[in-house]
């Protein structure tokens, strides 16, 4: 059997994608699959939102539900400092560019995605700051100037268009959407069935690989 691919349509600033982080960590450890990342662009263009009390009060009940279902912790600094900082607008473009830059430079895009999610949701750090993204890339020994050059050269529009095509191919309605490509077949994986159950999704995908 040729190596299968897991197509993951996500957004780095999607709370449910953060909730799915333990599931993707399990799947990334499978030797028989390669994970392909497709960033969707949840907070782009006129969907960018000003941070402040209104945004915090809107997202907090959703994030608390995600935490209760998945066990993924949303930090106090995220709720009580970052989301209230009206100097910022929530914007998916910088973290998406950073992930694509890391991949271009031979790094691990999944690791970069997870570190961005942890930094933002758990640690309450502003990942719209390129210097913060430089420091996360440096954890993979990616040199600063090479990262900045790759970051600036990302063809974001092309990637987003391809991601939307994958979302449609997988019959996804939002983020996260996951599908297994195996022997010419494309099989959806229902992420929501496995929130809080990383071992369950690993077993499920393993069965799909060898059924």
C-alpha positions as CSV (number, residue, x, y, z in Angstrom):
1,X,0.0,0.0,0.0
2,X,1.3,3.5,-0.9
3,X,1.6,5.9,2.0
4,X,-1.8,7.5,2.6
5,X,-2.5,11.1,3.1
6,X,-4.6,12.9,5.7
7,X,-5.9,16.2,4.4
8,X,-6.5,18.6,7.3
9,X,-8.4,21.8,6.5
10,X,-8.0,24.1,9.5
11,X,-7.5,27.6,10.7
12,X,-4.8,28.4,13.3
13,X,-7.3,30.8,15.1
14,X,-10.2,28.3,15.2
15,X,-11.0,27.3,18.7
16,X,-12.3,23.9,17.6
17,X,-9.0,23.3,15.7
18,X,-7.2,24.0,19.0
19,X,-9.5,21.5,20.6
20,X,-8.5,18.9,18.0
21,X,-4.8,19.4,18.6
22,X,-4.4,16.2,20.7
23,X,-6.2,14.2,17.9
24,X,-3.8,15.5,15.2
25,X,-0.8,14.8,17.4
26,X,-1.9,11.2,17.6
27,X,-2.4,11.0,13.9
28,X,0.9,12.7,13.1
29,X,2.6,9.8,15.0
30,X,1.2,7.2,12.6
31,X,4.0,6.0,10.3
32,X,1.6,5.0,7.5
33,X,0.1,8.5,6.8
34,X,1.4,11.9,5.8
35,X,-0.6,14.9,6.9
36,X,-1.2,17.6,4.4
37,X,-2.2,21.0,5.9
38,X,-4.8,23.2,4.2
39,X,-5.3,26.6,5.9
40,X,-8.8,28.0,5.4
41,X,-8.6,31.6,6.5
42,X,-11.3,32.0,9.1
43,X,-10.3,35.6,10.1
44,X,-9.4,37.4,6.9
45,X,-10.5,40.5,5.1
46,X,-13.7,42.0,6.5
47,X,-14.0,39.0,8.9
48,X,-11.1,40.4,11.0
49,X,-12.4,41.5,14.3
50,X,-11.2,44.1,16.8
51,X,-10.2,42.6,20.1
52,X,-11.8,43.9,23.2
53,X,-14.5,43.1,25.7
54,X,-17.2,42.5,23.0
55,X,-15.1,39.9,21.2
56,X,-14.0,38.3,24.5
57,X,-17.6,38.0,25.7
58,X,-18.6,36.5,22.4
59,X,-15.9,33.8,22.1
60,X,-15.6,32.9,25.8
61,X,-18.7,30.6,26.1
62,X,-17.7,28.8,22.9
63,X,-14.1,28.4,24.2
64,X,-15.3,27.1,27.5
65,X,-17.5,24.5,25.8
66,X,-14.5,23.4,23.7
67,X,-12.4,23.1,26.9
68,X,-15.0,21.0,28.6
69,X,-15.4,18.6,25.6
70,X,-11.7,18.3,24.6
71,X,-9.7,19.0,27.8
72,X,-7.7,21.6,26.0
73,X,-7.0,24.5,28.4
74,X,-7.6,28.1,27.5
75,X,-5.4,30.2,29.7
76,X,-6.3,33.1,32.0
77,X,-4.0,35.4,30.1
78,X,-5.8,34.6,26.9
79,X,-9.2,35.5,28.3
80,X,-8.2,38.4,30.6
81,X,-5.4,40.1,28.7
82,X,-5.0,39.1,25.1
83,X,-8.6,39.1,24.0
84,X,-9.1,42.5,25.8
85,X,-6.2,44.2,24.1
86,X,-7.9,46.5,21.6
87,X,-4.6,47.4,19.9
88,X,-5.0,44.1,17.9
89,X,-7.4,42.6,15.4
90,X,-7.8,38.9,15.3
91,X,-6.2,37.9,12.0
92,X,-5.5,34.5,10.5
93,X,-3.0,35.7,7.9
94,X,0.3,36.0,10.0
95,X,0.1,32.5,11.5
96,X,-0.9,30.9,8.2
97,X,2.0,32.6,6.5
98,X,4.3,31.4,9.2
99,X,3.2,27.8,8.9
100,X,3.6,27.9,5.1
101,X,7.1,29.5,5.5
102,X,8.2,26.8,7.8
103,X,7.0,24.1,5.4
104,X,8.8,25.8,2.5
105,X,12.1,25.8,4.5
106,X,11.8,22.1,5.3
107,X,10.4,22.4,8.8
108,X,7.4,20.6,10.4
109,X,4.3,22.6,9.6
110,X,2.2,20.6,12.1
111,X,4.6,21.4,14.9
112,X,4.5,25.0,14.0
113,X,0.7,25.0,13.9
114,X,0.5,23.4,17.3
115,X,3.0,25.8,18.8
116,X,1.0,28.8,17.4
117,X,-2.2,27.3,18.9
118,X,-0.5,26.7,22.3
119,X,1.0,30.2,22.3
120,X,-2.2,31.9,21.5
121,X,-4.9,29.9,23.4
122,X,-2.9,28.5,26.3
123,X,-0.3,31.2,26.9
124,X,-2.2,34.2,25.8
125,X,0.6,35.5,23.4
126,X,-0.1,37.7,20.4
127,X,0.9,35.6,17.4
128,X,0.1,38.4,15.0
129,X,3.5,39.7,15.9
130,X,6.1,38.5,13.3
131,X,8.8,38.5,16.0
132,X,6.8,36.0,18.0
133,X,6.5,33.8,14.9
134,X,10.2,34.1,14.3
135,X,10.8,32.8,17.8
136,X,8.5,29.8,17.2
137,X,10.2,29.0,13.9
138,X,13.6,29.2,15.7
139,X,12.5,26.2,17.9
140,X,13.0,24.2,14.7
141,X,16.4,25.8,14.0
142,X,15.0,27.9,11.2
143,X,17.2,31.0,10.7
144,X,15.5,34.4,11.1
145,X,16.2,35.9,7.7
146,X,15.3,32.8,5.8
147,X,12.0,32.6,7.7
148,X,11.2,36.3,7.1
149,X,11.9,35.9,3.4
150,X,9.8,32.8,3.0
151,X,7.0,34.4,5.1
152,X,6.9,37.5,2.8
153,X,6.9,35.3,-0.4
154,X,4.0,33.1,0.5
155,X,1.3,33.0,-2.2
156,X,-1.5,33.2,0.3
157,X,-4.3,33.6,-2.2
158,X,-3.3,30.5,-4.1
159,X,-3.1,28.4,-0.9
160,X,-6.5,29.6,0.4
161,X,-8.1,28.8,-2.9
162,X,-6.7,25.3,-2.9
163,X,-7.8,24.9,0.7
164,X,-11.4,25.8,-0.2
165,X,-11.3,23.2,-2.9
166,X,-10.2,20.6,-0.4
167,X,-13.0,21.7,1.9
168,X,-15.5,21.1,-0.8
169,X,-14.0,17.7,-1.9
170,X,-14.2,16.5,1.7
171,X,-17.8,17.8,2.1
172,X,-16.7,19.9,5.0
173,X,-18.8,22.8,6.3
174,X,-16.1,24.4,8.4
175,X,-13.0,23.9,10.5
176,X,-11.6,21.4,11.4
177,X,-12.3,19.1,8.4
178,X,-10.3,15.9,8.0
179,X,-10.2,13.3,5.2
180,X,-8.1,10.3,4.4
181,X,-6.8,9.8,0.8
182,X,-6.0,6.1,0.3
183,X,-5.5,4.2,-3.0
184,X,-7.3,6.8,-5.0
185,X,-10.3,7.1,-2.6
186,X,-11.1,10.1,-0.4
187,X,-12.8,9.2,2.9
188,X,-14.0,11.8,5.4
189,X,-13.0,11.5,9.0
190,X,-15.6,12.9,11.4
191,X,-13.4,14.8,13.9
192,X,-16.2,15.8,16.1
193,X,-16.8,12.2,17.1
194,X,-13.4,12.0,18.8
195,X,-13.0,15.2,20.7
196,X,-11.3,14.3,24.0
197,X,-10.5,10.8,22.6
198,X,-7.1,10.9,20.8
199,X,-6.7,7.1,21.1
200,X,-10.1,6.6,19.5
201,X,-9.3,8.6,16.4
202,X,-5.9,6.9,16.0
203,X,-7.7,3.5,16.1
204,X,-10.4,4.7,13.7
205,X,-7.9,6.0,11.1
206,X,-5.8,2.8,11.5
207,X,-8.8,0.7,10.7
208,X,-9.6,2.9,7.7
209,X,-6.0,2.4,6.4
210,X,-6.2,-1.4,6.5
211,X,-9.9,-2.2,5.9
